[in-house]
Amino acid sequence: MDIKRITAFLFHLSLAVAWCFVLAWTPTAQAETYVGGQLGMTFPQALSNGEVTQEALGGLNISDQPLKNSIMLGAKFGHYFSRAKWIGVETGLSFANPHIKQGTLTFSGPGGSQTLGPFAGVYQRMIIWDVATLMVRYPKYRLQPYFGVGPALFFGKLTGPSAPPGQSATNIGLNVEGGARYYMTRRWALFGELQYHLARLSYTSNDSNPAADPFGFRATYSALTASIGVSYHF
């Protein structure tokens, strides 16, 4: 599966669709806009399909790196259109710390493989911006199921607990979410949600800092997040 091509296609498609809806329905009245906050738990898969990108070390693969579960904090801002109340656009920002667990690393290539370690765990900070999620809901009742898909920007940073400043990554990925929102009043609602994120992260060294860890690699990051939240609608 070519993650770069898939995420690039979804990025352009969702932005084009969202812009068409904005052009078509922004001038109308009685649209619904909302802002919300959420708290949840992120359950990441191991960093997989790792490849060394460091100069003079390219061509080596890295074994999977297991990640720890993490608390997630997030915020959302969205809009549903008055002429098509079941369709909307949402943007969101979330923060989690799916740290890399302590363990060994196996490097493999044409010349064979070698296992190194054990290494201490590595702190991983993950900030994800769900740029423009196309939302679909059922708006007839107080309890409204919804589903969304769109592009996301992933901002990752690695730092060791007792190591020099580490690597960072900024990459486009995929956001898929689904849940249900219950309107307690016309303005306030509670929601529960499952969210899936996927991206091919390219960690590179912090070249501006000569003391930084120079090691660079690519790996696939994926995580399922379960959360609850509250939103205000106006």
C-alpha positions as CSV (number, residue, x, y, z in Angstrom):
1,M,0.0,0.0,0.0
2,D,1.4,3.4,-1.1
3,I,0.5,5.6,1.9
4,K,2.0,8.7,0.4
5,R,-0.3,8.5,-2.7
6,I,-3.4,7.6,-0.7
7,T,-2.9,10.5,1.8
8,A,-2.1,13.0,-1.0
9,F,-5.2,11.9,-2.9
10,L,-7.4,12.2,0.2
11,F,-5.8,15.6,1.0
12,H,-6.7,17.2,-2.4
13,L,-10.1,15.5,-2.6
14,S,-11.3,16.5,0.9
15,L,-10.1,20.1,0.4
16,A,-11.8,20.3,-2.9
17,V,-15.1,18.9,-1.5
18,A,-14.9,21.1,1.5
19,W,-14.3,24.3,-0.6
20,C,-17.3,23.5,-2.8
21,F,-19.5,23.2,0.2
22,V,-18.2,26.4,1.7
23,L,-18.9,28.3,-1.6
24,A,-22.3,26.8,-1.9
25,W,-23.7,27.3,1.7
26,T,-21.7,29.9,3.6
27,P,-24.1,32.8,2.8
28,T,-27.2,31.0,4.1
29,A,-28.7,31.5,7.6
30,Q,-29.4,28.9,10.4
31,A,-26.2,26.9,9.8
32,E,-24.7,25.1,12.8
33,T,-21.2,25.8,14.0
34,Y,-19.7,24.1,17.0
35,V,-16.6,24.1,19.2
36,G,-15.7,21.2,21.5
37,G,-13.1,19.6,23.8
38,Q,-12.3,16.0,24.3
39,L,-10.4,13.6,26.5
40,G,-9.4,10.1,25.6
41,M,-6.9,7.3,25.4
42,T,-4.7,6.5,22.4
43,F,-3.9,2.9,21.6
44,P,-1.0,3.0,19.0
45,Q,0.3,0.1,17.0
46,A,4.1,-0.4,16.8
47,L,6.1,1.8,14.5
48,S,6.3,-0.5,11.5
49,N,8.0,-0.9,8.1
50,G,11.0,1.1,9.4
51,E,13.7,2.2,7.0
52,V,17.0,3.9,7.8
53,T,17.3,7.2,6.0
54,Q,20.5,8.4,7.5
55,E,23.3,9.3,5.0
56,A,25.7,6.4,4.5
57,L,23.3,4.0,6.3
58,G,20.5,3.9,3.7
59,G,19.2,0.5,2.6
60,L,18.7,-0.9,6.0
61,N,15.4,-1.9,7.5
62,I,14.4,-1.6,11.2
63,S,12.3,-4.0,13.3
64,D,9.0,-2.8,14.7
65,Q,9.1,-0.4,17.7
66,P,6.3,-1.0,20.2
67,L,4.6,2.1,21.5
68,K,2.9,2.9,24.9
69,N,-0.7,3.8,25.3
70,S,-1.2,7.5,26.0
71,I,-3.8,10.0,27.3
72,M,-5.1,12.2,24.5
73,L,-6.3,15.8,24.8
74,G,-8.1,17.4,21.9
75,A,-10.2,20.3,20.6
76,K,-12.6,20.5,17.6
77,F,-14.2,23.3,15.5
78,G,-16.8,22.4,12.9
79,H,-19.6,23.6,10.8
80,Y,-22.8,21.9,9.3
81,F,-24.5,23.6,6.4
82,S,-28.1,24.8,6.5
83,R,-29.1,23.5,3.1
84,A,-27.6,20.1,3.8
85,K,-27.7,19.7,7.5
86,W,-26.2,16.2,7.3
87,I,-23.0,17.4,5.8
88,G,-20.2,19.5,7.4
89,V,-16.5,20.2,7.7
90,E,-14.5,19.9,10.9
91,T,-10.9,20.7,11.9
92,G,-9.3,19.4,15.1
93,L,-6.1,19.4,17.1
94,S,-5.0,16.6,19.4
95,F,-2.0,16.0,21.7
96,A,-0.7,12.6,22.9
97,N,2.6,11.0,24.1
98,P,2.8,7.5,22.6
99,H,6.3,6.8,23.8
100,I,8.6,4.1,22.3
101,K,9.0,1.2,24.7
102,Q,12.4,0.0,25.9
103,G,13.8,-2.9,23.9
104,T,16.1,-4.0,21.1
105,L,16.4,-3.0,17.5
106,T,17.2,-5.3,14.6
107,F,18.8,-3.8,11.5
108,S,18.6,-5.9,8.4
109,G,19.8,-5.5,4.8
110,P,21.5,-7.3,1.9
111,G,24.4,-8.3,4.2
112,G,22.2,-9.9,6.9
113,S,20.8,-8.7,10.2
114,Q,22.1,-7.5,13.5
115,T,20.3,-6.9,16.8
116,L,21.4,-4.1,19.1
117,G,20.4,-3.1,22.6
118,P,18.5,-3.2,24.8
119,F,17.9,0.6,24.4
120,A,16.2,2.8,26.9
121,G,12.7,4.0,26.0
122,V,12.3,7.1,23.8
123,Y,9.8,9.9,24.5
124,Q,7.6,10.5,21.6
125,R,5.3,13.6,21.4
126,M,2.6,13.5,18.8
127,I,0.5,16.5,17.8
128,I,-2.1,15.9,15.1
129,W,-4.0,18.5,13.2
130,D,-7.0,17.1,11.4
131,V,-7.0,19.8,8.7
132,A,-10.3,19.4,6.9
133,T,-12.5,16.4,7.8
134,L,-15.6,15.9,5.7
135,M,-18.4,15.0,8.1
136,V,-21.7,13.2,7.6
137,R,-24.3,12.9,10.3
138,Y,-28.0,12.0,10.9
139,P,-29.5,15.2,12.2
140,K,-33.1,14.2,12.9
141,Y,-32.9,13.4,16.7
142,R,-31.1,14.4,19.8
143,L,-28.8,11.4,19.4
144,Q,-26.9,11.9,16.2
145,P,-24.4,9.4,14.8
146,Y,-21.7,10.8,12.6
147,F,-18.7,9.8,10.4
148,G,-15.8,11.7,9.0
149,V,-12.7,11.3,6.8
150,G,-10.0,13.7,5.7
151,P,-6.3,14.6,5.7
152,A,-4.3,15.3,8.8
153,L,-0.9,16.8,9.5
154,F,1.3,14.8,12.0
155,F,4.0,16.6,14.1
156,G,6.2,14.1,15.8
157,K,9.2,14.6,18.1
158,L,11.5,12.1,19.7
159,T,13.7,12.8,22.8
160,G,15.5,10.3,25.0
161,P,15.2,10.5,28.8
162,S,18.9,11.0,29.1
163,A,19.9,11.5,25.5
164,P,20.7,14.6,23.3
165,P,17.9,16.4,21.5
166,G,16.2,14.0,19.1
167,Q,14.5,13.8,15.8
168,S,11.3,15.5,14.5
169,A,8.8,14.6,11.7
170,T,6.1,16.6,9.9
171,N,4.0,14.5,7.5
172,I,0.6,14.3,5.9
173,G,-1.6,11.4,6.9
174,L,-5.1,10.1,7.2
175,N,-7.9,10.8,9.8
176,V,-11.0,8.6,10.0
177,E,-13.5,9.2,12.8
178,G,-17.0,8.0,13.9
179,G,-19.2,8.5,16.9
180,A,-22.4,9.8,18.3
181,R,-23.4,13.2,19.7
182,Y,-26.3,13.7,22.2
183,Y,-27.8,17.1,22.5
184,M,-28.6,17.9,26.1
185,T,-29.9,21.3,25.1
186,R,-30.0,23.2,21.7
187,R,-26.5,24.5,22.6
188,W,-24.7,21.9,24.6
189,A,-24.0,18.3,23.6
190,L,-22.0,15.3,24.8
191,F,-20.2,13.0,22.3
192,G,-18.3,9.8,22.2
193,E,-15.9,9.0,19.4
194,L,-13.5,6.5,17.9
195,Q,-10.7,8.0,15.8
196,Y,-8.1,6.3,13.6
197,H,-4.9,8.0,12.4
198,L,-2.4,6.7,9.9
199,A,0.8,8.3,8.5
200,R,4.2,7.5,7.2
201,L,6.5,9.5,9.5
202,S,10.0,10.6,8.3
203,Y,12.1,11.4,11.4
204,T,15.1,13.5,10.6
205,S,17.8,14.9,12.9
206,N,17.7,18.4,14.3
207,D,20.4,19.8,12.0
208,S,20.4,23.2,13.6
209,N,21.6,21.7,16.8
210,P,25.1,20.1,16.6
211,A,24.4,18.1,19.8
212,A,21.3,16.5,18.4
213,D,20.9,12.8,17.6
214,P,21.8,12.4,13.9
215,F,19.9,9.2,13.3
216,G,17.1,9.4,10.7
217,F,14.4,6.9,9.7
218,R,11.0,6.4,8.2
219,A,8.2,4.3,9.8
220,T,4.4,3.9,9.7
221,Y,2.5,5.3,12.6
222,S,-1.1,4.2,13.2
223,A,-3.3,4.6,16.3
224,L,-6.9,4.1,17.5
225,T,-8.2,6.7,20.0
226,A,-11.4,6.4,22.1
227,S,-12.6,9.7,23.6
228,I,-15.5,11.5,25.1
229,G,-16.2,15.2,25.0
230,V,-18.5,18.2,25.2
231,S,-19.4,20.6,22.5
232,Y,-21.1,24.0,22.3
233,H,-23.3,24.7,19.2
234,F,-24.2,28.1,17.9
